[in-house]
């Protein structure tokens, strides 16, 4: 094995681990967004519709981080 092969294998392994770590952030973010929405609906039930719309927007922005992680994985692999 030459240095280039070792570097390519190491880069691929680091990218795989990097995406796994990058997926943790959006998962925590979605959990926080949903939890706070449930808390808000429990406090103000009449705002449930508006809070649900805001929740879906927050989830969409949070999941954008996961898509960036996926793109980074494919760029480095």
QUIRA-V495087 format. One record per residue. SS is DSSP state (H for helix, E for strand, - for the rest). PHI is phi in whole degrees, -180 to 180 (NA if undefined). OMEGA is omega as a letter, one per 40 degrees, with the letter a starting at -180 (* if undefined). Layout:
SS:PHI:OMEGA  SS:PHI:OMEGA
This chain:
-:NA:i  -:-96:a  H:-65:a  H:-66:i  H:-65:i  H:-63:i  H:-65:i  H:-66:i  H:-65:i  H:-64:i  H:-63:i  H:-64:i  H:-67:i  H:-66:i  H:-65:i  H:-65:i  H:-66:i  H:-62:i  H:-68:i  H:-60:i  H:-71:i  H:-69:i  H:-77:i  H:-68:a  H:-59:i  H:-62:i  H:-64:i  H:-66:i  H:-62:i  H:-64:i  H:-61:i  H:-67:a  H:-61:a  H:-67:i  H:-62:i  H:-70:i  H:-65:i  H:-62:i  H:-63:i  H:-65:i  H:-67:i  H:-66:a  H:-82:a  -:-133:a  H:-60:a  H:-71:i  H:-98:a  H:-58:a  H:-63:a  H:-66:i  H:-67:i  H:-66:i  H:-62:i  H:-64:i  H:-63:a  H:-65:i  H:-66:i  H:-63:i  H:-65:i  H:-62:i  H:-67:i  H:-68:i  H:-70:i  H:-60:i  H:-64:i  H:-66:i  H:-66:i  H:-65:i  H:-64:i  H:-64:i  H:-63:i  H:-64:i  H:-60:a  H:-71:i  H:-68:a  H:-89:i  -:-95:*
